Amino acid sequence: MSETATNNSVQGEETEKVNLVKISARINQKIDDVMREMAKEYGVSFSEVVRLAIDGHLEQYFGNVQYMDAEQGKEIRMRCALLGTEMQHIRNELNKIGVNVNQIAKWNNIEAEIVQLKQSMAGKTAKERYEIVERVQFLQKCQNEILLRVVQPSDMEEYVQRYERATEGVSKALWHIQG
């Protein structure tokens, strides 16, 4: 049994009659769900979405629909997973840098206290000077511990290079699909 459908041009000037033939096909339930959701979202019939998919014209009508084969999909998912993992590592490193900034501020505050303590030694008793020297030594030890934990600029360069390598893989995979 066939039906006749009218296919209007974009500007509505030309009208073309197309004979439609009813067919029966089985598709994956997930695909059916996606296609029905598309029909609902764009206000067209499910049959129209199926026809457009068969004709390869979904992207013409819905703009944001893109096709990719299973291998491309696998490649993109793998690359995105790697990128996500690398981004998490970089986030962790950036968090460490934030901690470093706090440590540097703490180091500077300790330095200011050391300077103040050394300046205050004049006119103090031997016992008070001894206590000041002990405090200064303790603060200097704290400063040395802070310096051991500070991220170096070369570490930052490494993080940027890691990020660039991870994004390059995703970019190549996506570029392959777009081409």
Salt bridges, closest charged atoms under 4 A:
ASP32 OD2 - ARG36 NE 3.00
GLU48 OE1 - ARG51 NH2 2.86
GLU71 OE2 - LYS74 NZ 3.77
GLU75 OE2 - ARG79 NE 2.73
GLU86 OE2 - ARG162 NE 2.58
GLU93 OE2 - LYS96 NZ 3.57
GLU113 OE2 - ARG135 NH2 2.91
GLU158 OE2 - ARG162 NH1 3.97
GLU168 OE2 - LYS172 NZ 3.20
